[in-house]
Amino acid sequence: MRTIFTKIIFLSIIFMLSSAYVNAQNGLDTIIVEKYYISNAADSVGSVGILPIGSVTYRIYVSMQPGYNFQMAYGNSSHPLSITTTTSFFNNEDYGATTPSFTKSNAKKNTVMLDSWISAGAACVGNYGVLKTKDDGVSTVVNANNILQNLDTLAGIPLTVQDGLLAGTPATVGTIGIDTAIAVFDATSQFGNSFIINNGAWYCLGGATGPDTTNNQVLIAQITTKGRLNLKLNIQIGTPSGGVEKYVADSIIGGFANGEIQRNFLNYLSDSIPVVIDKVNDLNFYSTISIFPNPSKGIFNLNINTKSISQENYYTIYNIIGNILVKKRINTIFNNYNEAIDLDSYPKGIYFIEVSINGEKTTRKLIKN
């Protein structure tokens, strides 16, 4: 009886959010998966809960055009939503929870900042979660006993410099139909490796927007795992005119159905091929960058697609110890730029490419095998 009642409520919410549906205006830019932190031995020893050395903490953001808002991440029988790993999820066992309900004061204790959870913008009480590159650097959390102080360049900016917390009043997240599934993110570490929704959602009825209206990015989940992360997301967003747009990861059987739009970027496999690096986005500029194949035997294809003219661009390639191997200025880019990067003369191993477009930089790993 409870299951039937839950389904009725869930369908009611879907109807309420979908009833204002209008033709899609493509307000969803992309999904950004940020490699937030990589755990080391000090983190493993100081953790409350089992935290394997080398565990990676990922943050997942919905990036939208200005004026749009995140309404829900959902799964149904036609389009299940799944977050899975090849090992298990890390959950902090004292202040951890299924949503980021710990205070910033408690964030300084052990490894609670690496807890796995779902959200609608918040990263802890009274703080938005933002990309570390967008953090203001104010009141950065610094833990004791060398915890969360790993400087591994694969995770970008150290948490001791910018912790991805921005003071404010994020929207409140609600859940429906996922009580059983969400237990995998509760306060028992290494409890499981699979979060799947077939008839439910986590949502924000009023709609959630990012703290920066120009870069409208909403944090919807944080996941820590030693394994390979695999995401398959379905997202509903609200439009400036009061309508909704629904985006799904899988192709739609029989074509257009219930206003759903299929987007490949709603699928993510850590270290997958091709690697979608990031988007650079301000009011007048938008760019997506991809590198493929990756891994490669020596030739990597760099593709940059821009929304407007970009004039200050370059890329730099480093080896594993930080020596510069290649640095090249790219002339003015408009619409699309392609280049084959040849690392055939270099030995097998891990390299890094930093791409700068109009002063915005992003760095990713290249694997030559």
DOMAR-531048 format. One record per residue: x negated, y negated, z negated of N, C-alpha, C in turn. Coordinates in steps of 0.1 Angstrom, whole numbers, plus 5000, padded with zeros to 4 digits. Each point is the difference from the previous one (the first is absolute). Layout:
<rs>
XYZXYZXYZ ...
</rs>
This chain:
<rs>
499250125000500849885000499149875000 498950014992499149894999499449975014 499650115007499449985013500949935010 501350055000501049945009500149854996 500149974987500249864996498849915004 498850064999498849935004500049965015 500450105008500149985014501049905004 501150004993501049895003499549864997 499349994988499449874997499049965010 499150095004499049975009500549965014 501150075004500649965013500649874999 500649964988500649874998499049895001 498850024994499049905001499549995015 499850115007499649995014501049925008 501350034997501049935008500049854997 499849974987500049864996498949925006 498850075001498949935005500050005015 500750105006500050015015501249935007 500949964992501349955006499849875008 498949934996499849875007499050025012 499950125005499050035010500249925013 498949955004499949935013498950055008 499949975013499050055009498649974994 499150105001498749994994499249885006 499349934991499249895005498550034997 499750124997498650044997499449924989 500649994989499549934989498950074992 499950135002499050084994498750005008 499049944995498749995007499250135000 499850064988499250124999500150054985 499450114998499750054986498549994998 499649944989498649984997499750104988 499050085002499550094990498749954996 499949954988498849944994499250114992 498850025002499250084991499549914989 500750024988500049914989498750024991 499850134998498950034991499650155002 498750034997499450145000499550034986 500450104994499750034986498650064999 499249974990498750064998500050084986 498850044996499950084988500549934988 499749874998500449924989501550004999 500749985011501550005001500550144995 499450105005500550144997499950024985 498849964994499850034986501049914992 500249885004500849914992501550005003 500450095009501550015003500850074990 501249964999501050074992500950085011 499650125002500650085011498850045009 500250115007498950065008499849915013 498849945001499749925011498750055006 500150085011498750055006499249895006 498650024998499149905006500250005015 500049885006500349985014501549995004 500849994990501549985003500149865006 500949995010500349875007501349954996 500149874997501349944997500449925012 501150035006500649935011501149914996 500149895006501249914999500749995013 501350015000500850005013500949885000 499849925011500849875001500850015013 501249944998500949975012499749865004 499649985012499649875005501149955010 500649894997501249955008499749865004 500849965010500049865005500649914989 499749875000500649914990501550005001 500750004988501449995000500750144998 499250115002500650134999499750054985 500750104996499850064987500150154999 499250064992500050144998501350044992 500850095005501250054993499850144994 499550095008499850144995499150085008 499450104994499350115006500950124998 500450075010501150104999499650135008 500750114996499950125007501450065001 500350065012501350075002499750135007 501150085003499850135006499349995014 500349895007499449985013498649955000 499749924989498749944999499550004986 499550124995499450004987498949914998 499849944988498949924996499050094992 498749995003499150094992498749934997 499550024988498749964996499350134994 499050055007499450124996498549995000 499350094993498650015000499550145000 498850035004499550135000499550054987 500049914990499650044986501249974991 499949914991501049954991500049854998 501149954995500049854997499549984985 499249894999499649964986501149914994 500350044988500949914991499449974987 499949884996499449964987501050054990 499650064989500950064990500449924988 499549884999500549924988500949895005 499449905008500849895005500650025014 499750115006500550035013501550035001 500649985011501550025002500250025015 501350025003500350015014500149875008 500149894992499849875006499049924991 499449905005498949934993500649914988 500350074989500749934989499049964989 498750025002499049964990499749855001 499649944989499649864999498649985005 499749885003498649975004499050024989 500549984988499150034988499650145000 501050095002499850145000499250055012 500049915011499250045012498550014997 499649934989498650004996499650134993 501050094998499750124992499950125010 498950084998499850125008500349985015 500750095006500250005015501449995004 500849924992501449995003500249925013 499149925004500149935013499950095012 499650134998500050095011501250105000 500949974991501250095000500750005013 500750115003500850025012501549964997 500649925009501449954998500649955013 501349964999500749935011500349864995 500349915009500249864996500849935011 500449884996500649905010499349874999 498750014998499249885000499049994988 500450054989499349994987498850105000 498949954993498950094997499850024985 500649914992500150024985501049894996 500449994987501049914995499549865003 500849925006499749865003499049975010 499750105009499049995010500450075013 499949935011500150065013498750085003 500250105008498850075006499849945013 498749965002499749945013498750065005 499749995013498750055005498949934993 498950074997498949934993499549885008 500150015013499549885008500949884998 501250024995501049894998500149964985 499250064992500049974985499449874998 500549924990499449874997498850014990 499750124995498850014992500249954986 501249964996500349954987500450114990 499449994988500350094989499850155004 498950025007499750145004499950094989 500650125001499950104989498650075001 499350004989498750064999500150104988 499950135003500150104990498650024992 500150074988498850034993499450135004 498950034994499350135002499850045015 499749905008499750025014501250065008 501250004995501250055007500549905010 500350055012500549935012499049895004 498750044999498949915004499250065011 500550105007499250065011499949895012 498949995006499749915010499950065014 500750125002499950075012500649915011 499249985011500449915011501250055008 500250144999501150055007501449954995 500049954988501249954994500149845001 499149945008500049865002499649924987 500849894998499649914989500250074986 498949994992500150074986501249944992 500650094992501149954991499549904990 498750004997499549904990499949865006 500250005013500049875007501449955004 500850095006501449975003500850134998 500949994991500750124996501350035007 500449915009501350025007501249984992 499949924989501149964992500249855001 501249955002500349865002501249974991 499849914991501149964991501349965007 501150044995501349965006501150094995 501249995006501150084996500550095012 499450125001500450095011501450054998 500650055011501350065000500050134992 501150044995500250124992500350125010 499450114998500250115009501150094993 500950065008501050094996499850135007 500650114995499950135007501350075000 500250085010501350085001499750135007 500450114994499950135006498650065001 499149944992498650055000499550044986 500950024990499650034987499150124999 500250105008499250124999498749985008 500049945011498849985008499049904993 500649904994499149904994499250054988 500450114994499350054988498650035003 499650025013498650025003499149884997 500649884998499349884997500149964986 500650084991500249974986498750024993 500050004987498849994991499350134998 500150105009499250124999499150005012 498750004997499049995011499950145007 499749995014499850125008501250094999 501249944999501350084999500450065013 499749945011500450055013499449925011 500450045012499349945012501149965011 501349994996500949985011501249924994 500349885007501149924997500849995013 501250065000500850015012501549964997 500549915009501449954998500850055012 501150074998500950045010501349944999 500349944989501349934998499949904988 499249905002499849904989499249895005 499649914990499249885004499449944987 499049925002499749894990500349875007 500549904993500649895007499949874991 500349895007500249874993501249945006 501150004993501349965006500049855005 499249924992500049865004498949975011 499350105003498949995010498749944994 498950065003498749964995499249935010 499349894997499149945009498649994994 499049985008498749984994499849864994 499049984991499849874993499649905010 499450045011499649915011501050015012 500849905002501050015010499550015014 498749955002499450015013499550145003 499350064990499650145001501050084991 501150035006501150064992499850154998 499250034990499650144997500550054987 500750115000500650054987499450134997 499450014988499450134995501250094997 500050125006501150104997499550134993 498750024999499650124993498549994998 499550074990498650024997499850154997 499050065007499850144999498550034997 499750084990498650044998499950155001 499050045008499850145003498650035004 499550124997498750045005500150065014 501350035004500250075013500349905011 500450065011500449925012501449964999 500349875002501349954998500750005013 501350045000500850005012501449934997 500349905008501249934998500950015012 501350014997501149995010501149924994 500149875004500949904994501149965009 501149974994501249945006500349874992 500149895007500149874993501249925006 500849944990501149915004499649864995 500149905009499749874996501249915004 500149894993501149905002499549895010 500949955008499649905010500349864994 499549895005500349874996501549965001 500750075009501449975003500950084991 499550094992500850084991500250145006 499550045011500150135006498950094994 499950125006499050104995499450065012 498750054999499350085009499550124993 500250125007499550134994499050065009 498950034994498850065008499750144994 499850095009499750144996498750055007 499450104993498750055004500250105011 501050085000500250105010500849955011 499850075012500949965011501450034998 500949935006501450014997500650105010 500650114994500650105009501249945007 500050025013501149955008500049855003 498849944997499949855003500449924989 500549885003500349894990501250064991 499749994987501050064991500149914987 501149954997500349924987499049884999 499749955012499149885000498650024995 499550135000498750034996499049985011 498849954997498949975009498850084996 499550085009498850084997498749925002 499150014990498749945001498950094995 499050025008498950104997499349964987 499849874997499249964989500750034987 501250055000500650054987499550144996 499150065009499350124997498649964996 499450064990498649974996499450124995 498850035005499250114995498649954997 499550004987498849944997498950055009 499149915005498950045009500650065013 501149965004500650065012499549945013 500450055011499649955013501349955008 500049885006499049894998500249944987 499049924996500149934987500549865003 501249974994500549865001499449924989 499249915004499249934989500849914992 500749915005500749904992500749905010 500749914994500649895008499549874994 499749915008499649864996501249925003 500649934991501349945002500149864993 500249905008500449874994501249955009 500449884998501349955006499950005015 498849985006499849995014499250115006 499550104992499150105005500350144995 499950095009500250144996499250095008 499350094993499150095008500050144994 500050105008499850144995498750055007 499350084992498750055004500050154998 499650085010499950144999498750055005 499450114994498850065005500350155001 499650055012500350145003499150055011 499650135000500350104990499149974988 500450054988499349984988500450124991 499150104998498650015004499850015015 498749975004499650005014498650065001 499750055012498650055002499149885003 500549885001499149895003500749885006 501050025008500749895006501349974993 500249884995501249954993500649895009 501350015002500849905007500649904990 499649875002500549894992501149935008 501249994994501149935007500549894990 500149885006500649894992501249955008 501149994994501249955006500449874993 500149895006500349874994501449945004 500649934991501249935004499749865006 498949954997499649875005498549995003 499549895005498649995003499149994988 499050095000499050004989498649975006 499349914994498749955005498850034992 500250024987498850034992500150154996 499350095007500150144998498650075001 499850104992498850085001500250134992 499150095003500050124992498550044996 499950064988498750044995500150154996 499050075004499950144996498850034990 500350064989499050034990499850154998 498850044996499950144996500350024985 499950124995500550034987499349924989 498749955002499349924990500249855002 500849965010500349865002499149935010 499150075007499249935010500949975012 499849895006500849965012499450075012 500850075008499550075012500449925012 501249955000500649925012500749884995 499849895006500949884997500349935013 501349995004500349955013501149894998 499949895007501049905001500950045011 501349994998501050035010500649875005 500049985013500549875006501549994997 500649895004501449984998500950125004 500950034990500950125002501449945002 500750055010501449975002500850135004 500950044992500850125002499350134997 498950035008499450144997498549995004 499350074991498550025002499750144998 499250065009499550144998498550005003 499350084992498650025001499650144995 499150075008499550134996498749974992 500050044987498849984991499250135001 498749985004499250125002499050024988 500350104992499050044989499350135003 500050035012499450135004498550024996 499349895000498650004996499750014985 501149994992499850004986500350144994 499550044989500250144995501450014995 500450134998501350034995500149944986 501249964996500249954986501149905000 500049924989501149904997499449865003 500849925007499749865003501249924997 499849865000501149914997500049895010 501249975004500249895010500849894993 499549885000500749884995500449925012 501449975001500549935011500549874995 499649895006500449864995500849945012 501249954997500849945010500549874994 499649895006500449864994499749994985 498950064996499649994986500550104991 501050085005500650114991499250135003 499550064989499150125002500750124994 499750115007500450134995498950105003 499850104991499050105002500550144998 499650095009500450144999498850095003 500250124997499050115001500050065014 498850025006499950085013499250134996 500550115006499350134997499550055014 498750025000499450065012499750154997 500550095008499750144997499450075012 
</rs>
